[in-house]
């Protein structure tokens, strides 16, 4: 296999824009290896929570989060 002179740079995060049922922007969610970030529509800055804290919150019984079928 030849040695390549060029390479791909992987993204340091994954970002999605969330839309409501009418197609209007609700906000953006950004997923990083260490944290989850949320920015509502019109906001200038993200709010962040460490991934470990998010995982503890989402799996707590008090959130009433349900498992998905997939």
C-alpha positions in Angstrom: 0.0 0.0 0.0 1.5 3.4 -0.9 2.1 6.0 1.7 -0.4 8.9 1.3 0.7 12.5 1.4 -2.7 13.8 2.2 -5.2 12.8 5.0 -8.6 13.5 6.3 -9.1 15.5 9.5 -11.9 14.0 11.6 -14.4 16.4 13.2 -14.0 17.1 16.9 -17.8 17.2 17.3 -21.0 16.2 15.7 -23.7 18.9 15.4 -27.4 18.7 14.4 -30.0 21.4 14.0 -33.3 20.5 15.6 -36.6 21.5 13.9 -40.1 21.5 15.2 -43.1 19.9 13.4 -43.4 23.0 11.2 -39.8 23.0 10.1 -38.8 26.0 12.3 -35.4 25.8 14.1 -35.7 24.9 17.8 -31.9 24.9 18.4 -28.7 23.0 17.9 -27.2 20.1 19.8 -23.5 19.4 19.6 -22.0 16.1 20.7 -18.3 15.9 21.8 -16.4 13.0 23.2 -16.5 14.7 26.6 -19.7 16.7 26.7 -23.1 17.5 25.3 -23.9 21.1 24.3 -27.2 22.8 23.6 -28.0 26.2 22.0 -31.6 27.3 21.6 -32.6 29.3 18.6 -31.3 32.9 18.8 -28.8 32.2 21.6 -25.2 33.2 21.1 -23.5 30.6 23.3 -23.9 26.9 24.0 -24.7 25.5 27.4 -22.6 22.4 28.1 -22.8 19.4 30.5 -20.0 16.8 30.9 -20.9 13.5 29.2 -20.7 11.6 32.6 -23.1 14.0 34.2 -25.5 13.7 31.2 -25.3 9.9 31.3 -26.1 9.8 35.0 -29.0 12.2 34.5 -30.6 10.4 31.5 -30.4 7.0 33.2 -31.8 8.2 36.5 -35.4 6.9 37.2 -36.6 10.4 38.0 -36.2 11.6 34.4 -38.6 8.9 33.2 -36.5 8.5 30.1 -37.5 5.3 28.2 -35.4 2.9 26.2 -35.7 2.9 22.5 -36.6 -0.1 20.4 -33.6 0.1 18.2 
